Amino acid sequence: MSQGAAYTWPTLSAPRLSPPLLTRHAWLVAIWLAFGAGLLGTAPVVIAAQEATPATNVPLAPPESISAAAVFALDTESGVALLARNADQRRSPASTTKIASALVVMRHAERDERVVIVESDLVDITIFSHMGLLVGDTLTVDQLLYGALLPSGSDAARALARYVGNKLDPAATSAEAAQERFVAEMNTLVADLGLANTQFANPEGNDDPAQYSSARDLALLARELLRDPVLATVVETREWSGVSVGPEQRPYTVRTTNSLLGEEGVHGVKTGTTPDAGGCLVAARFLDDHRVVVVVLGSDAPVIDQTSGDILADQRFDDTRAIFAEVSGAFRWLAPAEAGAVPGLLDELAAWGVTLQEPPAIPIPAGAEAGFRYKLVLAAEGPEQAEAGRVLFFIDSVRIGEVPVYQVAVDPAGSRDAALGMYAPAT
């Protein structure tokens, strides 16, 4: 681990123990369960739920060598933030914008729908990345998704936005009006996902004061994209070739701009570069079979040979490699449902008539195992298979993750109520 990147936890006092106020049909109890020498002992302690308000985890700081202005690393299964710098800072997202564009397309179009290319779809190829579309060619939505996400084709993104925008609003007969309708749908997607620091003004990622996102929000957009098997397949592809489906039958070949693709488990997602944004990359990699998404925004701009046009250095890729290496060495993943992984947890769940259902593995800082503990928070008994509470995981007093528990069977004798009754205050 690099100097200055140690996992740091804020100083918090332990929750104050007190008897909960219980009623027969409305109660919430928290059972603080700990293991290890000198912790809380073997008997469960019941505390009032309102007393248990620990802070969430504090992500690692990135290595000092990182040039990116904003950085975020996310464990996509658990939702745990692993590493961050200026994660919520609003910045120009460049062509990482196309992640959101692709998600909107998949919401509103079928892959085999046909799009005829028009003049307004084209871009200045001396300035903007492109697929090489020609006016009058007919391509499928699927083909255009490869063109937008692999070579970062702004022409493909514009064609998709125009087509889908017109589907959403048939009255939007001009390309400009159709694109505006599509961008409005991009912002609806943002609202649906609860992304507080993202707003779009165009579908391709051109710099615009009204267009911004954050490293955290882009990681969440990438997680959403990777949940779609079609888009996940597209972004893990290095090269795609196909033939347009119109009478012209024109061959197209596109290659990814993501130099990390295929390197040590990297399987996506999207590059971006503009004058305002700097070098940007959203990358996904499996670390010990656990998917981690890393976002870097504002890395040092690529160094390009002015004679050949070749890229001589591209710091966003070096930044991302360093972050993956940092996360790989700083965390280990714990599977709560595996026997013995969390001593005592499965026995306690069985005693209370609840269970886990394929919970995600929880990343914990390497070397912090001595402070690892959990707390079981239960609600009133409900129908079988209903969510019955949550297991919260902590390092010392800092919450690092949580998973739901489910009712195994309702106890007709009301043993949970009876057991909790001993903690009810005298009346």
TORKOL-4160 file (C-alpha; in steps of 0.2 Angstrom, whole numbers, padded with zeros to 4 digits, m for minus):
427
<pt num="1" X="0000" Y="0000" Z="0000"/>
<pt num="2" X="0007" Y="0017" Z="m0005"/>
<pt num="3" X="0011" Y="0030" Z="0009"/>
<pt num="4" X="m0003" Y="0040" Z="0014"/>
<pt num="5" X="m0016" Y="0028" Z="0008"/>
<pt num="6" X="m0019" Y="0018" Z="0024"/>
<pt num="7" X="m0037" Y="0014" Z="0028"/>
<pt num="8" X="m0043" Y="0027" Z="0042"/>
<pt num="9" X="m0058" Y="0026" Z="0053"/>
<pt num="10" X="m0065" Y="0041" Z="0062"/>
<pt num="11" X="m0065" Y="0040" Z="0081"/>
<pt num="12" X="m0083" Y="0036" Z="0087"/>
<pt num="13" X="m0090" Y="0032" Z="0104"/>
<pt num="14" X="m0098" Y="0015" Z="0106"/>
<pt num="15" X="m0117" Y="0015" Z="0105"/>
<pt num="16" X="m0125" Y="0017" Z="0122"/>
<pt num="17" X="m0134" Y="0002" Z="0128"/>
<pt num="18" X="m0152" Y="0004" Z="0135"/>
<pt num="19" X="m0168" Y="m0007" Z="0135"/>
<pt num="20" X="m0179" Y="m0004" Z="0120"/>
<pt num="21" X="m0197" Y="0001" Z="0121"/>
<pt num="22" X="m0207" Y="m0014" Z="0114"/>
<pt num="23" X="m0225" Y="m0017" Z="0109"/>
<pt num="24" X="m0233" Y="m0033" Z="0103"/>
<pt num="25" X="m0235" Y="m0028" Z="0085"/>
<pt num="26" X="m0222" Y="m0014" Z="0083"/>
<pt num="27" X="m0205" Y="m0016" Z="0089"/>
<pt num="28" X="m0187" Y="m0015" Z="0083"/>
<pt num="29" X="m0173" Y="m0023" Z="0092"/>
<pt num="30" X="m0154" Y="m0023" Z="0088"/>
<pt num="31" X="m0143" Y="m0037" Z="0094"/>
<pt num="32" X="m0125" Y="m0032" Z="0096"/>
<pt num="33" X="m0115" Y="m0048" Z="0093"/>
<pt num="34" X="m0096" Y="m0047" Z="0094"/>
<pt num="35" X="m0082" Y="m0060" Z="0094"/>
<pt num="36" X="m0064" Y="m0059" Z="0099"/>
<pt num="37" X="m0055" Y="m0058" Z="0115"/>
<pt num="38" X="m0061" Y="m0044" Z="0127"/>
<pt num="39" X="m0076" Y="m0039" Z="0116"/>
<pt num="40" X="m0094" Y="m0040" Z="0122"/>
<pt num="41" X="m0095" Y="m0058" Z="0128"/>
<pt num="42" X="m0106" Y="m0072" Z="0122"/>
<pt num="43" X="m0124" Y="m0066" Z="0127"/>
<pt num="44" X="m0133" Y="m0055" Z="0115"/>
<pt num="45" X="m0136" Y="m0037" Z="0121"/>
<pt num="46" X="m0152" Y="m0029" Z="0116"/>
<pt num="47" X="m0151" Y="m0010" Z="0113"/>
<pt num="48" X="m0163" Y="0003" Z="0107"/>
<pt num="49" X="m0163" Y="0004" Z="0088"/>
<pt num="50" X="m0162" Y="0023" Z="0089"/>
<pt num="51" X="m0146" Y="0022" Z="0098"/>
<pt num="52" X="m0137" Y="0013" Z="0084"/>
<pt num="53" X="m0132" Y="0026" Z="0071"/>
<pt num="54" X="m0114" Y="0022" Z="0066"/>
<pt num="55" X="m0105" Y="0031" Z="0052"/>
<pt num="56" X="m0103" Y="0022" Z="0036"/>
<pt num="57" X="m0086" Y="0017" Z="0030"/>
<pt num="58" X="m0072" Y="0029" Z="0025"/>
<pt num="59" X="m0064" Y="0024" Z="0008"/>
<pt num="60" X="m0046" Y="0023" Z="0005"/>
<pt num="61" X="m0036" Y="0038" Z="m0002"/>
<pt num="62" X="m0029" Y="0035" Z="m0019"/>
<pt num="63" X="m0010" Y="0033" Z="m0021"/>
<pt num="64" X="0000" Y="0049" Z="m0022"/>
<pt num="65" X="0005" Y="0046" Z="m0040"/>
<pt num="66" X="m0012" Y="0047" Z="m0046"/>
<pt num="67" X="m0014" Y="0062" Z="m0058"/>
<pt num="68" X="m0034" Y="0061" Z="m0059"/>
<pt num="69" X="m0043" Y="0076" Z="m0051"/>
<pt num="70" X="m0057" Y="0064" Z="m0045"/>
<pt num="71" X="m0057" Y="0046" Z="m0042"/>
<pt num="72" X="m0069" Y="0033" Z="m0035"/>
<pt num="73" X="m0068" Y="0014" Z="m0033"/>
<pt num="74" X="m0084" Y="0004" Z="m0030"/>
<pt num="75" X="m0087" Y="m0015" Z="m0025"/>
<pt num="76" X="m0103" Y="m0017" Z="m0036"/>
<pt num="77" X="m0110" Y="m0032" Z="m0027"/>
<pt num="78" X="m0110" Y="m0024" Z="m0010"/>
<pt num="79" X="m0111" Y="m0006" Z="m0015"/>
<pt num="80" X="m0096" Y="m0003" Z="m0003"/>
<pt num="81" X="m0085" Y="0012" Z="m0008"/>
<pt num="82" X="m0067" Y="0006" Z="m0008"/>
<pt num="83" X="m0057" Y="0022" Z="m0013"/>
<pt num="84" X="m0061" Y="0040" Z="m0016"/>
<pt num="85" X="m0054" Y="0057" Z="m0020"/>
<pt num="86" X="m0067" Y="0071" Z="m0024"/>
<pt num="87" X="m0079" Y="0057" Z="m0028"/>
<pt num="88" X="m0094" Y="0069" Z="m0028"/>
<pt num="89" X="m0086" Y="0084" Z="m0037"/>
<pt num="90" X="m0096" Y="0089" Z="m0053"/>
<pt num="91" X="m0084" Y="0088" Z="m0068"/>
<pt num="92" X="m0086" Y="0086" Z="m0087"/>
<pt num="93" X="m0088" Y="0068" Z="m0091"/>
<pt num="94" X="m0083" Y="0068" Z="m0109"/>
<pt num="95" X="m0088" Y="0052" Z="m0118"/>
<pt num="96" X="m0091" Y="0042" Z="m0102"/>
<pt num="97" X="m0108" Y="0051" Z="m0106"/>
<pt num="98" X="m0111" Y="0037" Z="m0118"/>
<pt num="99" X="m0114" Y="0025" Z="m0104"/>
<pt num="100" X="m0130" Y="0034" Z="m0100"/>
<pt num="101" X="m0135" Y="0035" Z="m0118"/>
<pt num="102" X="m0133" Y="0017" Z="m0120"/>
<pt num="103" X="m0144" Y="0013" Z="m0105"/>
<pt num="104" X="m0158" Y="0024" Z="m0112"/>
<pt num="105" X="m0157" Y="0016" Z="m0129"/>
<pt num="106" X="m0159" Y="m0001" Z="m0121"/>
<pt num="107" X="m0174" Y="0005" Z="m0111"/>
<pt num="108" X="m0183" Y="0011" Z="m0127"/>
<pt num="109" X="m0177" Y="0002" Z="m0142"/>
<pt num="110" X="m0175" Y="m0016" Z="m0148"/>
<pt num="111" X="m0158" Y="m0022" Z="m0154"/>
<pt num="112" X="m0164" Y="m0026" Z="m0172"/>
<pt num="113" X="m0173" Y="m0010" Z="m0175"/>
<pt num="114" X="m0166" Y="m0001" Z="m0191"/>
<pt num="115" X="m0159" Y="0017" Z="m0191"/>
<pt num="116" X="m0156" Y="0026" Z="m0208"/>
<pt num="117" X="m0141" Y="0038" Z="m0206"/>
<pt num="118" X="m0144" Y="0056" Z="m0210"/>
<pt num="119" X="m0133" Y="0071" Z="m0212"/>
<pt num="120" X="m0136" Y="0078" Z="m0194"/>
<pt num="121" X="m0129" Y="0062" Z="m0187"/>
<pt num="122" X="m0112" Y="0065" Z="m0194"/>
<pt num="123" X="m0097" Y="0074" Z="m0185"/>
<pt num="124" X="m0081" Y="0082" Z="m0189"/>
<pt num="125" X="m0069" Y="0067" Z="m0190"/>
<pt num="126" X="m0054" Y="0079" Z="m0187"/>
<pt num="127" X="m0061" Y="0083" Z="m0170"/>
<pt num="128" X="m0073" Y="0070" Z="m0164"/>
<pt num="129" X="m0071" Y="0051" Z="m0162"/>
<pt num="130" X="m0082" Y="0042" Z="m0174"/>
<pt num="131" X="m0088" Y="0026" Z="m0181"/>
<pt num="132" X="m0087" Y="0032" Z="m0199"/>
<pt num="133" X="m0105" Y="0032" Z="m0203"/>
<pt num="134" X="m0111" Y="0037" Z="m0221"/>
<pt num="135" X="m0127" Y="0046" Z="m0225"/>
<pt num="136" X="m0140" Y="0034" Z="m0232"/>
<pt num="137" X="m0133" Y="0018" Z="m0223"/>
<pt num="138" X="m0145" Y="0008" Z="m0213"/>
<pt num="139" X="m0138" Y="0000" Z="m0197"/>
<pt num="140" X="m0147" Y="m0009" Z="m0183"/>
<pt num="141" X="m0148" Y="m0002" Z="m0165"/>
<pt num="142" X="m0136" Y="m0016" Z="m0160"/>
<pt num="143" X="m0123" Y="m0011" Z="m0173"/>
<pt num="144" X="m0124" Y="0007" Z="m0168"/>
<pt num="145" X="m0121" Y="0003" Z="m0149"/>
<pt num="146" X="m0105" Y="m0006" Z="m0154"/>
<pt num="147" X="m0100" Y="0010" Z="m0164"/>
<pt num="148" X="m0104" Y="0021" Z="m0149"/>
<pt num="149" X="m0096" Y="0011" Z="m0135"/>
<pt num="150" X="m0080" Y="0004" Z="m0143"/>
<pt num="151" X="m0073" Y="0018" Z="m0154"/>
<pt num="152" X="m0083" Y="0031" Z="m0144"/>
<pt num="153" X="m0092" Y="0035" Z="m0160"/>
<pt num="154" X="m0101" Y="0052" Z="m0158"/>
<pt num="155" X="m0109" Y="0049" Z="m0175"/>
<pt num="156" X="m0117" Y="0033" Z="m0168"/>
<pt num="157" X="m0122" Y="0041" Z="m0152"/>
<pt num="158" X="m0131" Y="0055" Z="m0161"/>
<pt num="159" X="m0140" Y="0043" Z="m0173"/>
<pt num="160" X="m0146" Y="0033" Z="m0158"/>
<pt num="161" X="m0152" Y="0048" Z="m0149"/>
<pt num="162" X="m0161" Y="0055" Z="m0164"/>
<pt num="163" X="m0169" Y="0038" Z="m0168"/>
<pt num="164" X="m0175" Y="0035" Z="m0150"/>
<pt num="165" X="m0179" Y="0053" Z="m0146"/>
<pt num="166" X="m0191" Y="0052" Z="m0161"/>
<pt num="167" X="m0199" Y="0036" Z="m0155"/>
<pt num="168" X="m0202" Y="0044" Z="m0138"/>
<pt num="169" X="m0210" Y="0059" Z="m0146"/>
<pt num="170" X="m0216" Y="0057" Z="m0164"/>
<pt num="171" X="m0219" Y="0075" Z="m0164"/>
<pt num="172" X="m0201" Y="0079" Z="m0163"/>
<pt num="173" X="m0198" Y="0079" Z="m0182"/>
<pt num="174" X="m0182" Y="0088" Z="m0182"/>
<pt num="175" X="m0165" Y="0080" Z="m0177"/>
<pt num="176" X="m0162" Y="0093" Z="m0164"/>
<pt num="177" X="m0180" Y="0091" Z="m0156"/>
<pt num="178" X="m0178" Y="0072" Z="m0156"/>
<pt num="179" X="m0160" Y="0074" Z="m0147"/>
<pt num="180" X="m0168" Y="0086" Z="m0134"/>
<pt num="181" X="m0181" Y="0073" Z="m0130"/>
<pt num="182" X="m0168" Y="0059" Z="m0129"/>
<pt num="183" X="m0157" Y="0070" Z="m0117"/>
<pt num="184" X="m0173" Y="0073" Z="m0106"/>
<pt num="185" X="m0174" Y="0054" Z="m0105"/>
<pt num="186" X="m0156" Y="0053" Z="m0100"/>
<pt num="187" X="m0160" Y="0065" Z="m0086"/>
<pt num="188" X="m0175" Y="0054" Z="m0081"/>
<pt num="189" X="m0163" Y="0040" Z="m0079"/>
<pt num="190" X="m0152" Y="0050" Z="m0068"/>
<pt num="191" X="m0166" Y="0054" Z="m0057"/>
<pt num="192" X="m0172" Y="0036" Z="m0057"/>
<pt num="193" X="m0155" Y="0031" Z="m0051"/>
<pt num="194" X="m0154" Y="0044" Z="m0038"/>
<pt num="195" X="m0138" Y="0052" Z="m0045"/>
<pt num="196" X="m0137" Y="0069" Z="m0036"/>
<pt num="197" X="m0122" Y="0076" Z="m0046"/>
<pt num="198" X="m0126" Y="0072" Z="m0064"/>
<pt num="199" X="m0135" Y="0081" Z="m0078"/>
<pt num="200" X="m0134" Y="0079" Z="m0097"/>
<pt num="201" X="m0136" Y="0091" Z="m0111"/>
<pt num="202" X="m0130" Y="0080" Z="m0125"/>
<pt num="203" X="m0129" Y="0062" Z="m0129"/>
<pt num="204" X="m0111" Y="0061" Z="m0135"/>
<pt num="205" X="m0101" Y="0070" Z="m0121"/>
<pt num="206" X="m0096" Y="0086" Z="m0128"/>
<pt num="207" X="m0091" Y="0099" Z="m0116"/>
<pt num="208" X="m0105" Y="0110" Z="m0110"/>
<pt num="209" X="m0108" Y="0120" Z="m0094"/>
<pt num="210" X="m0125" Y="0111" Z="m0092"/>
<pt num="211" X="m0117" Y="0094" Z="m0093"/>
<pt num="212" X="m0108" Y="0086" Z="m0078"/>
<pt num="213" X="m0106" Y="0071" Z="m0068"/>
<pt num="214" X="m0096" Y="0064" Z="m0054"/>
<pt num="215" X="m0084" Y="0049" Z="m0051"/>
<pt num="216" X="m0096" Y="0041" Z="m0039"/>
<pt num="217" X="m0111" Y="0044" Z="m0051"/>
<pt num="218" X="m0102" Y="0037" Z="m0066"/>
<pt num="219" X="m0097" Y="0021" Z="m0056"/>
<pt num="220" X="m0116" Y="0019" Z="m0052"/>
<pt num="221" X="m0120" Y="0021" Z="m0070"/>
<pt num="222" X="m0107" Y="0008" Z="m0075"/>
<pt num="223" X="m0114" Y="m0004" Z="m0062"/>
<pt num="224" X="m0131" Y="m0002" Z="m0070"/>
<pt num="225" X="m0124" Y="m0005" Z="m0088"/>
<pt num="226" X="m0115" Y="m0021" Z="m0082"/>
<pt num="227" X="m0131" Y="m0028" Z="m0076"/>
<pt num="228" X="m0137" Y="m0028" Z="m0094"/>
<pt num="229" X="m0130" Y="m0043" Z="m0102"/>
<pt num="230" X="m0131" Y="m0035" Z="m0119"/>
<pt num="231" X="m0122" Y="m0020" Z="m0115"/>
<pt num="232" X="m0110" Y="m0029" Z="m0104"/>
<pt num="233" X="m0105" Y="m0040" Z="m0119"/>
<pt num="234" X="m0103" Y="m0024" Z="m0130"/>
<pt num="235" X="m0091" Y="m0016" Z="m0118"/>
<pt num="236" X="m0080" Y="m0031" Z="m0115"/>
<pt num="237" X="m0077" Y="m0033" Z="m0134"/>
<pt num="238" X="m0060" Y="m0027" Z="m0141"/>
<pt num="239" X="m0065" Y="m0027" Z="m0160"/>
<pt num="240" X="m0082" Y="m0029" Z="m0169"/>
<pt num="241" X="m0086" Y="m0031" Z="m0188"/>
<pt num="242" X="m0102" Y="m0031" Z="m0196"/>
<pt num="243" X="m0111" Y="m0026" Z="m0212"/>
<pt num="244" X="m0125" Y="m0013" Z="m0213"/>
<pt num="245" X="m0142" Y="m0020" Z="m0216"/>
<pt num="246" X="m0148" Y="m0008" Z="m0230"/>
<pt num="247" X="m0145" Y="m0011" Z="m0249"/>
<pt num="248" X="m0128" Y="m0004" Z="m0248"/>
<pt num="249" X="m0122" Y="m0018" Z="m0237"/>
<pt num="250" X="m0107" Y="m0008" Z="m0231"/>
<pt num="251" X="m0094" Y="m0017" Z="m0220"/>
<pt num="252" X="m0090" Y="m0008" Z="m0204"/>
<pt num="253" X="m0076" Y="m0013" Z="m0191"/>
<pt num="254" X="m0073" Y="m0004" Z="m0175"/>
<pt num="255" X="m0060" Y="m0006" Z="m0161"/>
<pt num="256" X="m0061" Y="m0001" Z="m0143"/>
<pt num="257" X="m0052" Y="0014" Z="m0136"/>
<pt num="258" X="m0050" Y="0005" Z="m0119"/>
<pt num="259" X="m0032" Y="0000" Z="m0118"/>
<pt num="260" X="m0035" Y="m0010" Z="m0102"/>
<pt num="261" X="m0048" Y="m0021" Z="m0109"/>
<pt num="262" X="m0043" Y="m0039" Z="m0107"/>
<pt num="263" X="m0029" Y="m0035" Z="m0095"/>
<pt num="264" X="m0030" Y="m0044" Z="m0079"/>
<pt num="265" X="m0048" Y="m0046" Z="m0079"/>
<pt num="266" X="m0053" Y="m0029" Z="m0085"/>
<pt num="267" X="m0070" Y="m0031" Z="m0095"/>
<pt num="268" X="m0076" Y="m0013" Z="m0098"/>
<pt num="269" X="m0082" Y="0000" Z="m0098"/>
<pt num="270" X="m0079" Y="0017" Z="m0107"/>
<pt num="271" X="m0066" Y="0030" Z="m0111"/>
<pt num="272" X="m0067" Y="0049" Z="m0113"/>
<pt num="273" X="m0056" Y="0064" Z="m0117"/>
<pt num="274" X="m0061" Y="0082" Z="m0120"/>
<pt num="275" X="m0051" Y="0099" Z="m0116"/>
<pt num="276" X="m0062" Y="0102" Z="m0101"/>
<pt num="277" X="m0063" Y="0084" Z="m0095"/>
<pt num="278" X="m0045" Y="0079" Z="m0097"/>
<pt num="279" X="m0042" Y="0060" Z="m0098"/>
<pt num="280" X="m0057" Y="0050" Z="m0091"/>
<pt num="281" X="m0059" Y="0031" Z="m0089"/>
<pt num="282" X="m0073" Y="0020" Z="m0082"/>
<pt num="283" X="m0066" Y="0003" Z="m0080"/>
<pt num="284" X="m0072" Y="m0014" Z="m0072"/>
<pt num="285" X="m0061" Y="m0028" Z="m0066"/>
<pt num="286" X="m0063" Y="m0044" Z="m0057"/>
<pt num="287" X="m0053" Y="m0045" Z="m0041"/>
<pt num="288" X="m0054" Y="m0063" Z="m0034"/>
<pt num="289" X="m0070" Y="m0065" Z="m0043"/>
<pt num="290" X="m0077" Y="m0049" Z="m0036"/>
<pt num="291" X="m0082" Y="m0035" Z="m0048"/>
<pt num="292" X="m0074" Y="m0018" Z="m0044"/>
<pt num="293" X="m0078" Y="m0002" Z="m0055"/>
<pt num="294" X="m0065" Y="0012" Z="m0055"/>
<pt num="295" X="m0068" Y="0029" Z="m0061"/>
<pt num="296" X="m0054" Y="0042" Z="m0065"/>
<pt num="297" X="m0059" Y="0060" Z="m0071"/>
<pt num="298" X="m0047" Y="0073" Z="m0075"/>
<pt num="299" X="m0031" Y="0063" Z="m0077"/>
<pt num="300" X="m0017" Y="0071" Z="m0087"/>
<pt num="301" X="m0021" Y="0073" Z="m0105"/>
<pt num="302" X="m0014" Y="0060" Z="m0117"/>
<pt num="303" X="0003" Y="0064" Z="m0125"/>
<pt num="304" X="0001" Y="0063" Z="m0144"/>
<pt num="305" X="0015" Y="0062" Z="m0157"/>
<pt num="306" X="0011" Y="0077" Z="m0168"/>
<pt num="307" X="0018" Y="0068" Z="m0184"/>
<pt num="308" X="0011" Y="0051" Z="m0183"/>
<pt num="309" X="m0004" Y="0054" Z="m0172"/>
<pt num="310" X="0001" Y="0040" Z="m0160"/>
<pt num="311" X="m0003" Y="0041" Z="m0142"/>
<pt num="312" X="0014" Y="0041" Z="m0133"/>
<pt num="313" X="0007" Y="0041" Z="m0115"/>
<pt num="314" X="m0010" Y="0041" Z="m0107"/>
<pt num="315" X="m0010" Y="0043" Z="m0089"/>
<pt num="316" X="m0028" Y="0038" Z="m0086"/>
<pt num="317" X="m0024" Y="0020" Z="m0089"/>
<pt num="318" X="m0009" Y="0021" Z="m0078"/>
<pt num="319" X="m0020" Y="0029" Z="m0064"/>
<pt num="320" X="m0032" Y="0015" Z="m0066"/>
<pt num="321" X="m0019" Y="0002" Z="m0065"/>
<pt num="322" X="m0012" Y="0009" Z="m0049"/>
<pt num="323" X="m0030" Y="0010" Z="m0041"/>
<pt num="324" X="m0034" Y="m0008" Z="m0045"/>
<pt num="325" X="m0017" Y="m0013" Z="m0038"/>
<pt num="326" X="m0021" Y="m0002" Z="m0022"/>
<pt num="327" X="m0038" Y="m0010" Z="m0019"/>
<pt num="328" X="m0032" Y="m0027" Z="m0023"/>
<pt num="329" X="m0019" Y="m0026" Z="m0009"/>
<pt num="330" X="m0030" Y="m0017" Z="0003"/>
<pt num="331" X="m0045" Y="m0027" Z="0004"/>
<pt num="332" X="m0051" Y="m0045" Z="0006"/>
<pt num="333" X="m0069" Y="m0051" Z="0003"/>
<pt num="334" X="m0079" Y="m0060" Z="0016"/>
<pt num="335" X="m0094" Y="m0071" Z="0012"/>
<pt num="336" X="m0107" Y="m0070" Z="0026"/>
<pt num="337" X="m0116" Y="m0085" Z="0021"/>
<pt num="338" X="m0101" Y="m0097" Z="0021"/>
<pt num="339" X="m0099" Y="m0108" Z="0037"/>
<pt num="340" X="m0086" Y="m0101" Z="0048"/>
<pt num="341" X="m0083" Y="m0085" Z="0038"/>
<pt num="342" X="m0092" Y="m0074" Z="0052"/>
<pt num="343" X="m0090" Y="m0084" Z="0068"/>
<pt num="344" X="m0107" Y="m0086" Z="0077"/>
<pt num="345" X="m0117" Y="m0077" Z="0064"/>
<pt num="346" X="m0126" Y="m0092" Z="0056"/>
<pt num="347" X="m0130" Y="m0100" Z="0073"/>
<pt num="348" X="m0138" Y="m0083" Z="0079"/>
<pt num="349" X="m0148" Y="m0082" Z="0063"/>
<pt num="350" X="m0155" Y="m0100" Z="0066"/>
<pt num="351" X="m0159" Y="m0096" Z="0084"/>
<pt num="352" X="m0170" Y="m0081" Z="0079"/>
<pt num="353" X="m0178" Y="m0090" Z="0064"/>
<pt num="354" X="m0170" Y="m0080" Z="0050"/>
<pt num="355" X="m0158" Y="m0083" Z="0036"/>
<pt num="356" X="m0147" Y="m0076" Z="0023"/>
<pt num="357" X="m0151" Y="m0078" Z="0004"/>
<pt num="358" X="m0136" Y="m0077" Z="m0006"/>
<pt num="359" X="m0129" Y="m0061" Z="0001"/>
<pt num="360" X="m0115" Y="m0052" Z="m0008"/>
<pt num="361" X="m0097" Y="m0054" Z="m0001"/>
<pt num="362" X="m0092" Y="m0039" Z="0010"/>
<pt num="363" X="m0075" Y="m0031" Z="0007"/>
<pt num="364" X="m0065" Y="m0028" Z="0023"/>
<pt num="365" X="m0048" Y="m0019" Z="0025"/>
<pt num="366" X="m0034" Y="m0032" Z="0026"/>
<pt num="367" X="m0027" Y="m0032" Z="0043"/>
<pt num="368" X="m0043" Y="m0025" Z="0051"/>
<pt num="369" X="m0050" Y="m0042" Z="0056"/>
<pt num="370" X="m0048" Y="m0040" Z="0074"/>
<pt num="371" X="m0060" Y="m0026" Z="0074"/>
<pt num="372" X="m0073" Y="m0034" Z="0063"/>
<pt num="373" X="m0090" Y="m0037" Z="0071"/>
<pt num="374" X="m0108" Y="m0038" Z="0067"/>
<pt num="375" X="m0125" Y="m0032" Z="0073"/>
<pt num="376" X="m0142" Y="m0041" Z="0069"/>
<pt num="377" X="m0157" Y="m0029" Z="0068"/>
<pt num="378" X="m0174" Y="m0038" Z="0068"/>
<pt num="379" X="m0191" Y="m0032" Z="0064"/>
<pt num="380" X="m0208" Y="m0041" Z="0070"/>
<pt num="381" X="m0211" Y="m0058" Z="0063"/>
<pt num="382" X="m0218" Y="m0058" Z="0046"/>
<pt num="383" X="m0223" Y="m0071" Z="0033"/>
<pt num="384" X="m0210" Y="m0084" Z="0028"/>
<pt num="385" X="m0197" Y="m0078" Z="0016"/>
<pt num="386" X="m0202" Y="m0060" Z="0020"/>
<pt num="387" X="m0187" Y="m0048" Z="0024"/>
<pt num="388" X="m0185" Y="m0049" Z="0043"/>
<pt num="389" X="m0171" Y="m0037" Z="0046"/>
<pt num="390" X="m0153" Y="m0034" Z="0042"/>
<pt num="391" X="m0135" Y="m0039" Z="0047"/>
<pt num="392" X="m0124" Y="m0024" Z="0049"/>
<pt num="393" X="m0105" Y="m0026" Z="0048"/>
<pt num="394" X="m0093" Y="m0015" Z="0057"/>
<pt num="395" X="m0074" Y="m0012" Z="0059"/>
<pt num="396" X="m0074" Y="m0006" Z="0077"/>
<pt num="397" X="m0089" Y="0007" Z="0077"/>
<pt num="398" X="m0089" Y="0011" Z="0058"/>
<pt num="399" X="m0101" Y="0002" Z="0047"/>
<pt num="400" X="m0094" Y="m0005" Z="0032"/>
<pt num="401" X="m0109" Y="m0015" Z="0024"/>
<pt num="402" X="m0125" Y="m0023" Z="0027"/>
<pt num="403" X="m0136" Y="m0038" Z="0020"/>
<pt num="404" X="m0154" Y="m0042" Z="0023"/>
<pt num="405" X="m0161" Y="m0057" Z="0032"/>
<pt num="406" X="m0177" Y="m0067" Z="0029"/>
<pt num="407" X="m0190" Y="m0076" Z="0039"/>
<pt num="408" X="m0188" Y="m0094" Z="0039"/>
<pt num="409" X="m0204" Y="m0099" Z="0048"/>
<pt num="410" X="m0216" Y="m0089" Z="0059"/>
<pt num="411" X="m0216" Y="m0096" Z="0077"/>
<pt num="412" X="m0234" Y="m0099" Z="0082"/>
<pt num="413" X="m0229" Y="m0098" Z="0100"/>
<pt num="414" X="m0222" Y="m0081" Z="0098"/>
<pt num="415" X="m0205" Y="m0086" Z="0105"/>
<pt num="416" X="m0196" Y="m0070" Z="0098"/>
<pt num="417" X="m0209" Y="m0059" Z="0107"/>
<pt num="418" X="m0207" Y="m0069" Z="0123"/>
<pt num="419" X="m0188" Y="m0069" Z="0122"/>
<pt num="420" X="m0188" Y="m0050" Z="0120"/>
<pt num="421" X="m0201" Y="m0048" Z="0133"/>
<pt num="422" X="m0188" Y="m0049" Z="0146"/>
<pt num="423" X="m0181" Y="m0033" Z="0140"/>
<pt num="424" X="m0197" Y="m0023" Z="0141"/>
<pt num="425" X="m0197" Y="m0009" Z="0154"/>
<pt num="426" X="m0208" Y="m0012" Z="0170"/>
<pt num="427" X="m0225" Y="m0004" Z="0169"/>
